[in-house]
């Protein structure tokens, strides 16, 4: 993971967490920010550079994470 890549994904991570928190009505789970950052960094490394699409991927990741924690 490079600093450049991480810096590019911070806005998508923040947006996804803020949007998901507002929609779900609960706060960020411990460790989820690091997991989400790693997930988005992987997608970015695979060629996804659109911040809006990365945010949508982030929202999907957070929903899936919620479903797994609550099952």
N, C-alpha and C positions, 0 to 999 in steps of 0.2 A: 504494500500500500504506500503510495507516494503522498507527500504533503499536498501536492497540486490536486490529486484526485480527491483526497479527503476534503480539502477546502471547497471544491466544487459541489460536493454532496451535502455539506452542512445546511444550506438553505432548504433542500428537499427533505432532509431529516427533520428539521425544525417545523416546516410546514405540515408534514405528515403527522407528526406527534401533536401539534396544536389542533389541527382539523379533527383528528381521530378523538382526541380528548374532549373536544366540544361536542362531537356527535355521540360519543359513548357515555359521557357524563361521569367518567372517572379519570383518575390521574395516571400518569405514566408508571408502568410496572418497573421494578428494579431491574437494571441490566438491559432493558429493551432498547434504549438509545444506542448502545454499543452494538447490539445484534442488528439493528436496523441500519446503522452506518456500515457495518460489514457487508450486509446484503446489498445495499445500494452501491457500495464501492465495487462489488463483484459485477453488478449489472453495468456500471460505468466502464469497467475494464473490458466487458464484452461488447462495448460499443454504444451503449445507450447514453446520450449526452443531453437529451431534452429534459430540462428541470421539471416541467409539468408531468411528463411521463414518469420520471423518477418519483415524484410525489405520489402519483397514482399507485405505482408499484409499492411505495412505502405504506400507503393506506391498506392495500391488500395484505401486505406482510403483517401489519399490526392487527388486522381483523383475524387472520389465521392464528397469530400468536394468542390473541384473546380466546379464540375457540379452543385451542389446545390447553390453555391454562384452566379453563372453566369446564373441561370435560372430565 
